[in-house]
């Protein structure tokens, strides 16, 4: 499983990057405003997160898997809101 200190560093980094994503997602959910959000960027970002989660699963890399599964939820919600706003 590797060095426990390195794994702890991985979980700390994953926590920081994942936590950094939530304020934007919460702001978007509260305001409903997605005009400043690029559809292409969020689509690529969400697909990338899903791919990283799959990679983490296949490599049995807990920090990569967990961070990306957690980030996939708000990223998916923001992407869904952006797509919904374009249909109006």
C-alpha positions as CSV (number, residue, x, y, z in Angstrom):
1,X,0.0,0.0,0.0
2,X,3.0,2.3,0.2
3,X,4.4,4.7,2.8
4,X,1.7,5.7,5.2
5,X,3.0,9.3,5.3
6,X,2.9,9.6,1.6
7,X,-0.7,8.2,1.6
8,X,-1.6,10.7,4.3
9,X,-0.2,13.4,2.1
10,X,-2.4,12.1,-0.8
11,X,-5.5,12.3,1.4
12,X,-4.6,15.8,2.6
13,X,-4.1,17.0,-1.0
14,X,-7.3,15.3,-2.1
15,X,-9.2,17.0,0.8
16,X,-7.9,20.4,-0.1
17,X,-8.6,20.2,-3.8
18,X,-12.0,18.7,-3.3
19,X,-13.0,21.2,-0.6
20,X,-11.9,24.0,-2.9
21,X,-14.6,23.0,-5.4
22,X,-17.6,23.2,-3.1
23,X,-17.9,27.0,-2.7
24,X,-18.5,27.5,-6.5
25,X,-21.0,24.6,-6.6
26,X,-22.9,26.0,-3.6
27,X,-22.9,29.5,-5.1
28,X,-24.3,28.2,-8.4
29,X,-27.0,26.2,-6.6
30,X,-28.1,29.1,-4.5
31,X,-28.1,31.7,-7.2
32,X,-29.1,29.5,-10.1
33,X,-26.8,31.7,-12.3
34,X,-24.7,29.7,-14.7
35,X,-24.0,32.4,-17.2
36,X,-20.4,32.7,-16.2
37,X,-19.8,29.0,-16.5
38,X,-18.4,27.5,-19.6
39,X,-20.3,24.4,-20.7
40,X,-17.3,23.0,-22.5
41,X,-15.0,23.5,-19.5
42,X,-17.5,21.8,-17.1
43,X,-18.2,19.0,-19.5
44,X,-14.5,18.2,-19.9
45,X,-13.9,18.8,-16.2
46,X,-16.7,16.4,-15.2
47,X,-15.5,13.7,-17.6
48,X,-12.0,14.1,-16.4
49,X,-13.1,13.7,-12.8
50,X,-15.0,10.5,-13.7
51,X,-11.9,9.2,-15.6
52,X,-9.7,10.0,-12.6
53,X,-12.1,8.2,-10.3
54,X,-12.0,5.1,-12.6
55,X,-8.2,5.3,-12.6
56,X,-8.2,5.5,-8.8
57,X,-10.5,2.4,-8.7
58,X,-8.4,0.4,-11.1
59,X,-5.1,1.4,-9.4
60,X,-6.6,0.9,-5.9
61,X,-5.5,4.4,-5.1
62,X,-7.8,5.6,-2.3
63,X,-6.9,9.3,-2.3
64,X,-7.5,9.6,-6.0
65,X,-10.7,7.5,-6.0
66,X,-12.3,9.2,-3.0
67,X,-11.4,12.7,-4.0
68,X,-12.8,12.3,-7.5
69,X,-15.9,10.5,-6.4
70,X,-16.7,13.3,-3.9
71,X,-15.9,16.1,-6.5
72,X,-18.0,14.3,-9.1
73,X,-21.2,15.0,-7.2
74,X,-21.0,18.9,-7.2
75,X,-19.4,19.0,-10.6
76,X,-22.3,16.9,-12.0
77,X,-24.8,19.1,-10.3
78,X,-23.3,22.3,-11.7
79,X,-23.1,20.7,-15.2
80,X,-26.7,19.6,-14.9
81,X,-27.7,23.2,-13.9
82,X,-25.8,24.6,-16.9
83,X,-27.4,22.2,-19.3
84,X,-30.8,23.0,-17.8
85,X,-30.2,26.7,-18.2
86,X,-29.4,26.2,-21.9
87,X,-32.7,24.4,-22.5
88,X,-34.8,27.4,-21.3
